[in-house]
C-alpha cells in the first residue's frame, strides 16, 4: 500500500489514506492510527466504491452546511 495522504487530528491520532492492491483488487484504505499504530476503525473500499463515497462527500460538503 502506498500512502496517499494523511489527516492529523492531534499529536497522537491521524487518519492515513493508502492506495494499493488487496487480493488482486485496487483499493483505497482509510484508517485511524493512534501512536503510529493502526486501529480497528477504518474502511477499505474498492476504487468504484471510493468514487461513490467521494461523490457523496462532495455533495455534502458543497451543500454549504
N, CA, C and O atoms as a printed pandas DataFrame, in Angstrom:
     atom_number atom_name residue_name chain_id  residue_number  x_coord  y_coord  z_coord
0              1         N          UNK        A               1    0.845   -1.180    0.000
1              2        CA          UNK        A               1    0.000    0.000    0.000
2              3         C          UNK        A               1    0.891    1.244    0.000
3              4         O          UNK        A               1    1.916    1.289    0.681
4              5         N          UNK        A               2    0.495    2.219   -0.751
5              6        CA          UNK        A               2    1.235    3.475   -0.852
6              7         C          UNK        A               2    0.452    4.580   -0.149
7              8         O          UNK        A               2   -0.753    4.720   -0.360
8              9         N          UNK        A               3    1.123    5.352    0.674
9             10        CA          UNK        A               3    0.476    6.446    1.390
10            11         C          UNK        A               3    0.062    7.518    0.398
11            12         O          UNK        A               3    0.886    8.034   -0.357
12            13         N          UNK        A               4   -1.234    7.851    0.408
13            14        CA          UNK        A               4   -1.771    8.885   -0.478
14            15         C          UNK        A               4   -1.918   10.211    0.252
15            16         O          UNK        A               4   -1.834   11.275   -0.360
16            17         N          UNK        A               5   -2.137   10.147    1.568
17            18        CA          UNK        A               5   -2.300   11.373    2.336
18            19         C          UNK        A               5   -2.641   11.066    3.779
19            20         O          UNK        A               5   -2.865    9.916    4.159
20            21         N          UNK        A               6   -2.673   12.128    4.574
21            22        CA          UNK        A               6   -2.989   11.972    5.991
22            23         C          UNK        A               6   -3.751   13.182    6.486
23            24         O          UNK        A               6   -3.606   14.290    5.971
24            25         N          UNK        A               7   -4.561   12.942    7.491
25            26        CA          UNK        A               7   -5.291   13.995    8.182
26            27         C          UNK        A               7   -4.898   13.883    9.649
27            28         O          UNK        A               7   -5.206   12.889   10.307
28            29         N          UNK        A               8   -4.217   14.904   10.156
29            30        CA          UNK        A               8   -3.738   14.865   11.532
30            31         C          UNK        A               8   -4.784   15.486   12.450
31            32         O          UNK        A               8   -5.228   16.613   12.230
32            33         N          UNK        A               9   -5.171   14.742   13.475
33            34        CA          UNK        A               9   -6.132   15.237   14.449
34            35         C          UNK        A               9   -5.417   15.895   15.621
35            36         O          UNK        A               9   -5.773   17.001   16.027
36            37         N          UNK        A              10   -4.425   15.229   16.156
37            38        CA          UNK        A              10   -3.639   15.760   17.270
38            39         C          UNK        A              10   -2.285   15.062   17.259
39            40         O          UNK        A              10   -1.959   14.367   16.297
40            41         N          UNK        A              11   -1.498   15.234   18.305
41            42        CA          UNK        A              11   -0.144   14.671   18.303
42            43         C          UNK        A              11   -0.117   13.144   18.334
43            44         O          UNK        A              11    0.924   12.545   18.064
44            45         N          UNK        A              12   -1.240   12.506   18.659
45            46        CA          UNK        A              12   -1.274   11.045   18.739
46            47         C          UNK        A              12   -2.100   10.378   17.644
47            48         O          UNK        A              12   -1.815    9.245   17.256
48            49         N          UNK        A              13   -3.115   11.068   17.146
49            50        CA          UNK        A              13   -4.094   10.439   16.259
50            51         C          UNK        A              13   -4.107   11.083   14.877
51            52         O          UNK        A              13   -4.007   12.302   14.738
52            53         N          UNK        A              14   -4.232   10.231   13.858
53            54        CA          UNK        A              14   -4.333   10.707   12.487
54            55         C          UNK        A              14   -5.029    9.659   11.634
55            56         O          UNK        A              14   -5.104    8.486   11.999
56            57         N          UNK        A              15   -5.530   10.100   10.502
57            58        CA          UNK        A              15   -6.103    9.204    9.501
58            59         C          UNK        A              15   -5.090    9.076    8.374
59            60         O          UNK        A              15   -4.592   10.076    7.858
60            61         N          UNK        A              16   -4.789    7.846    7.999
61            62        CA          UNK        A              16   -3.930    7.607    6.851
62            63         C          UNK        A              16   -4.780    7.065    5.708
63            64         O          UNK        A              16   -5.604    6.170    5.893
64            65         N          UNK        A              17   -4.562    7.623    4.534
65            66        CA          UNK        A              17   -5.240    7.169    3.326
66            67         C          UNK        A              17   -4.182    6.496    2.467
67            68         O          UNK        A              17   -3.194    7.114    2.070
68            69         N          UNK        A              18   -4.407    5.220    2.188
69            70        CA          UNK        A              18   -3.443    4.443    1.396
70            71         C          UNK        A              18   -4.151    3.820    0.205
71            72         O          UNK        A              18   -5.332    3.478    0.259
72            73         N          UNK        A              19   -3.387    3.685   -0.874
73            74        CA          UNK        A              19   -3.924    3.030   -2.067
74            75         C          UNK        A              19   -3.009    1.869   -2.426
75            76         O          UNK        A              19   -1.785    1.963   -2.329
76            77         N          UNK        A              20   -3.627    0.785   -2.838
77            78        CA          UNK        A              20   -2.838   -0.372   -3.211
78            79         C          UNK        A              20   -3.703   -1.501   -3.716
79            80         O          UNK        A              20   -4.846   -1.299   -4.127
80            81         N          UNK        A              21   -3.140   -2.689   -3.680
81            82        CA          UNK        A              21   -3.848   -3.871   -4.159
82            83         C          UNK        A              21   -4.074   -4.818   -2.994
83            84         O          UNK        A              21   -3.169   -5.063   -2.195
84            85         N          UNK        A              22   -5.287   -5.349   -2.902
85            86        CA          UNK        A              22   -5.640   -6.301   -1.858
86            87         C          UNK        A              22   -6.384   -7.449   -2.520
87            88         O          UNK        A              22   -7.457   -7.245   -3.087
88            89         N          UNK        A              23   -5.835   -8.635   -2.454
89            90        CA          UNK        A              23   -6.401   -9.824   -3.104
90            91         C          UNK        A              23   -6.688   -9.563   -4.583
91            92         O          UNK        A              23   -7.713   -9.995   -5.111
92            93         N          UNK        A              24   -5.768   -8.850   -5.246
93            94        CA          UNK        A              24   -5.898   -8.602   -6.678
94            95         C          UNK        A              24   -6.867   -7.482   -7.043
95            96         O          UNK        A              24   -7.169   -7.297   -8.222
96            97         N          UNK        A              25   -7.356   -6.736   -6.067
97            98        CA          UNK        A              25   -8.310   -5.659   -6.310
98            99         C          UNK        A              25   -7.663   -4.335   -5.915
99           100         O          UNK        A              25   -7.072   -4.230   -4.841
100          101         N          UNK        A              26   -7.773   -3.326   -6.776
101          102        CA          UNK        A              26   -7.259   -1.987   -6.476
102          103         C          UNK        A              26   -8.161   -1.365   -5.405
103          104         O          UNK        A              26   -9.370   -1.243   -5.601
104          105         N          UNK        A              27   -7.567   -0.974   -4.274
105          106        CA          UNK        A              27   -8.352   -0.494   -3.147
106          107         C          UNK        A              27   -7.799    0.818   -2.593
107          108         O          UNK        A              27   -6.659    1.208   -2.847
108          109         N          UNK        A              28   -8.668    1.476   -1.824
109          110        CA          UNK        A              28   -8.313    2.653   -1.048
110          111         C          UNK        A              28   -8.619    2.306    0.400
111          112         O          UNK        A              28   -9.734    1.895    0.721
112          113         N          UNK        A              29   -7.634    2.471    1.273
113          114        CA          UNK        A              29   -7.785    2.148    2.695
114          115         C          UNK        A              29   -7.722    3.455    3.481
115          116         O          UNK        A              29   -6.753    4.206    3.373
116          117         N          UNK        A              30   -8.757    3.720    4.268
117          118        CA          UNK        A              30   -8.849    4.926    5.092
118          119         C          UNK        A              30   -8.948    4.454    6.528
119          120         O          UNK        A              30   -9.945    3.843    6.914
120          121         N          UNK        A              31   -7.920    4.730    7.329
121          122        CA          UNK        A              31   -7.864    4.125    8.656
122          123         C          UNK        A              31   -7.274    5.084    9.687
123          124         O          UNK        A              31   -6.358    5.855    9.402
124          125         N          UNK        A              32   -7.838    5.007   10.905
125          126        CA          UNK        A              32   -7.301    5.757   12.037
126          127         C          UNK        A              32   -6.042    5.082   12.539
127          128         O          UNK        A              32   -5.970    3.856   12.619
128          129         N          UNK        A              33   -5.055    5.890   12.876
129          130        CA          UNK        A              33   -3.832    5.424   13.515
130          131         C          UNK        A              33   -3.683    6.194   14.819
131          132         O          UNK        A              33   -3.934    7.397   14.880
132          133         N          UNK        A              34   -3.274    5.484   15.849
133          134        CA          UNK        A              34   -3.028    6.097   17.145
134          135         C          UNK        A              34   -1.616    5.724   17.578
135          136         O          UNK        A              34   -1.278    4.544   17.667
136          137         N          UNK        A              35   -0.802    6.724   17.844
137          138        CA          UNK        A              35    0.608    6.497   18.187
138          139         C          UNK        A              35    1.292    5.625   17.136
139          140         O          UNK        A              35    2.025    4.692   17.466
140          141         N          UNK        A              36    1.044    5.941   15.877
141          142        CA          UNK        A              36    1.652    5.258   14.715
142          143         C          UNK        A              36    1.239    3.800   14.555
143          144         O          UNK        A              36    1.888    3.055   13.820
144          145         N          UNK        A              37    0.164    3.375   15.235
145          146        CA          UNK        A              37   -0.331    2.008   15.102
146          147         C          UNK        A              37   -1.756    2.038   14.563
147          148         O          UNK        A              37   -2.557    2.866   14.998
148          149         N          UNK        A              38   -2.093    1.147   13.619
149          150        CA          UNK        A              38   -3.456    1.134   13.075
150          151         C          UNK        A              38   -4.462    0.686   14.125
151          152         O          UNK        A              38   -4.199   -0.207   14.930
152          153         N          UNK        A              39   -5.623    1.336   14.092
153          154        CA          UNK        A              39   -6.717    0.917   14.962
154          155         C          UNK        A              39   -7.681    0.056   14.135
155          156         O          UNK        A              39   -7.479   -0.123   12.934
156          157         N          UNK        A              40   -8.699   -0.461   14.761
157          158        CA          UNK        A              40   -9.721   -1.234   14.040
158          159         C          UNK        A              40  -10.712   -0.323   13.324
159          160         O          UNK        A              40  -11.553   -0.792   12.558
160          161         N          UNK        A              41  -10.610    0.977   13.574
161          162        CA          UNK        A              41  -11.531    1.935   12.966
162          163         C          UNK        A              41  -11.010    2.340   11.594
163          164         O          UNK        A              41   -9.950    2.953   11.473
164          165         N          UNK        A              42  -11.757    1.996   10.588
165          166        CA          UNK        A              42  -11.368    2.346    9.235
166          167         C          UNK        A              42  -12.213    1.604    8.229
167          168         O          UNK        A              42  -13.103    0.826    8.573
168          169         N          UNK        A              43  -11.906    1.869    6.979
169          170        CA          UNK        A              43  -12.662    1.229    5.906
170          171         C          UNK        A              43  -11.733    0.995    4.717
171          172         O          UNK        A              43  -10.866    1.815    4.414
172          173         N          UNK        A              44  -11.933   -0.131    4.057
173          174        CA          UNK        A              44  -11.207   -0.428    2.823
174          175         C          UNK        A              44  -12.259   -0.549    1.723
175          176         O          UNK        A              44  -13.204   -1.332    1.827
176          177         N          UNK        A              45  -12.074    0.243    0.669
177          178        CA          UNK        A              45  -13.043    0.293   -0.424
178          179         C          UNK        A              45  -12.363   -0.043   -1.741
179          180         O          UNK        A              45  -11.206    0.318   -1.957
180          181         N          UNK        A              46  -13.089   -0.742   -2.632
181          182        CA          UNK        A              46  -12.545   -0.850   -3.979
182          183         C          UNK        A              46  -12.699    0.525   -4.628
183          184         O          UNK        A              46  -13.421    1.372   -4.103
184          185         N          UNK        A              47  -12.044    0.754   -5.739
185          186        CA          UNK        A              47  -11.994    2.098   -6.319
186          187         C          UNK        A              47  -13.372    2.589   -6.749
187          188         O          UNK        A              47  -13.652    3.780   -6.613
188          189         N          UNK        A              48  -14.234    1.731   -7.255
189          190        CA          UNK        A              48  -15.592    2.160   -7.612
190          191         C          UNK        A              48  -16.359    2.622   -6.372
191          192         O          UNK        A              48  -17.072    3.624   -6.420
192          193         N          UNK        A              49  -16.215    1.897   -5.268
193          194        CA          UNK        A              49  -16.864    2.305   -4.022
194          195         C          UNK        A              49  -16.290    3.623   -3.515
195          196         O          UNK        A              49  -17.027    4.472   -3.014
196          197         N          UNK        A              50  -14.983    3.796   -3.643
197          198        CA          UNK        A              50  -14.335    5.035   -3.206
198          199         C          UNK        A              50  -14.839    6.224   -4.023
199          200         O          UNK        A              50  -15.041    7.308   -3.477
200          201         N          UNK        A              51  -15.039    6.032   -5.307
201          202        CA          UNK        A              51  -15.563    7.107   -6.160
202          203         C          UNK        A              51  -16.989    7.469   -5.757
203          204         O          UNK        A              51  -17.359    8.643   -5.760
204          205         N          UNK        A              52  -17.777    6.477   -5.414
205          206        CA          UNK        A              52  -19.152    6.737   -4.948
206          207         C          UNK        A              52  -19.130    7.508   -3.631
207          208         O          UNK        A              52  -19.909    8.443   -3.443
208          209         N          UNK        A              53  -18.243    7.119   -2.725
209          210        CA          UNK        A              53  -18.096    7.837   -1.459
210          211         C          UNK        A              53  -17.663    9.282   -1.710
211          212         O          UNK        A              53  -18.184   10.199   -1.076
212          213         N          UNK        A              54  -16.724    9.494   -2.618
213          214        CA          UNK        A              54  -16.276   10.838   -2.958
214          215         C          UNK        A              54  -17.441   11.681   -3.475
215          216         O          UNK        A              54  -17.571   12.849   -3.109
216          217         N          UNK        A              55  -18.275   11.103   -4.314
217          218        CA          UNK        A              55  -19.448   11.809   -4.843
218          219         C          UNK        A              55  -20.361   12.259   -3.699
219          220         O          UNK        A              55  -20.825   13.399   -3.683
220          221         N          UNK        A              56  -20.611   11.373   -2.757
221          222        CA          UNK        A              56  -21.464   11.703   -1.611
222          223         C          UNK        A              56  -20.825   12.804   -0.771
223          224         O          UNK        A              56  -21.505   13.750   -0.373
224          225         N          UNK        A              57  -19.541   12.693   -0.502
225          226        CA          UNK        A              57  -18.847   13.702    0.301
226          227         C          UNK        A              57  -18.858   15.063   -0.387
227          228         O          UNK        A              57  -19.065   16.087    0.264
228          229         N          UNK        A              58  -18.637   15.077   -1.691
229          230        CA          UNK        A              58  -18.678   16.348   -2.426
230          231         C          UNK        A              58  -20.050   16.992   -2.328
231          232         O          UNK        A              58  -20.156   18.198   -2.108
232          233         N          UNK        A              59  -21.108   16.191   -2.491
233          234        CA          UNK        A              59  -22.462   16.725   -2.393
234          235         C          UNK        A              59  -22.718   17.323   -1.014
235          236         O          UNK        A              59  -23.301   18.401   -0.896
236          237         N          UNK        A              60  -22.282   16.623    0.020
237          238        CA          UNK        A              60  -22.493   17.090    1.392
238          239         C          UNK        A              60  -21.670   18.326    1.699
239          240         O          UNK        A              60  -22.174   19.255    2.331
240          241         N          UNK        A              61  -20.429   18.361    1.273
241          242        CA          UNK        A              61  -19.560   19.490    1.580
242          243         C          UNK        A              61  -19.850   20.716    0.732
243          244         O          UNK        A              61  -19.657   21.842    1.191
244          245         N          UNK        A              62  -20.309   20.521   -0.492
245          246        CA          UNK        A              62  -20.662   21.642   -1.367
246          247         C          UNK        A              62  -22.035   22.209   -1.057
247          248         O          UNK        A              62  -22.424   23.245   -1.595
248          249         N          UNK        A              63  -22.772   21.520   -0.183
249          250        CA          UNK        A              63  -24.124   21.924    0.176
250          251         C          UNK        A              63  -24.136   23.235    0.957
251          252         O          UNK        A              63  -25.177   23.883    1.063
252          253         N          UNK        A              64  -22.972   23.634    1.511
253          254        CA          UNK        A              64  -22.911   24.875    2.258
254          255         C          UNK        A              64  -23.195   24.728    3.738
255          256         O          UNK        A              64  -23.274   25.723    4.459
256          257         N          UNK        A              65  -23.347   23.510    4.194
257          258        CA          UNK        A              65  -23.601   23.287    5.625
258          259         C          UNK        A              65  -22.325   23.202    6.396
259          260         O          UNK        A              65  -22.350   23.018    7.613
